Amino acid sequence: MEEKKVIRKKIFAIRKNVSDQWVQDISIELGKQLMALPVFRHADKVMIYADYNHEVKTDYIIRAAWEAGKQVAVPKVVGKEMVFHLLTDFDQLEPGYFGIPEPVSGESVDWERALMIMPGVAFDRKNHRVGYGGGFYDRYLEKHPGLDTVALAFDFQIQDQVPYEVTDICPQVIVTETEVLFRRED
């Protein structure tokens, strides 16, 4: 099995070579798939990443959540932790940790019940996740076990198998442009 570093390098190379238009088009399809899920439709509060560097784009999902009357919060890195801030306007976002868009204003929230839409580098069909290596989502989810979790990924991010540790927290659902994967036990 490939180690996380090798997997990250491989996926980043693929992501770098897809066009902005392809990312936009596929992200809209992914967003439609996500919004059709009951877990999204029934959520009043959505915690979602602000996309960066050819990740699945989230602006379409954020706008749809606002239009549906949902509260939306995005993460900001503070030391070794993530803090989520209420997002009511895209003007609240500026480049932060590693250039990732983060809120520079907005009330901080600590929701115990919400839908968290998370990024990742690679996943397998048991919903194991290779993140970016900081452990931010694992630490946050360990402290907030009541959150529903969905990861967004392009098909090329789904691998046969990815390495994982017992501390890794798997998303309950992964949505790609062609499928929806529900977590199965190992």
ABEGO torsion letter per residue (X at the ends): XBBAAAAAAAAAAAAAABBAAAAAAAAAAAAAAAAABAAAAABABBBBBBBBGGBBBAAAAAAAAAAAGBBBBBBBBBEABBBBBBBABAAABBBBBGGBBBBABEBBBBBABBBBBBBBABBBAAGBBBBAGAGAAAAAAAABAABBBBBBBBAAABBABBBBBAABBBBABBBBAABBBBBBBX
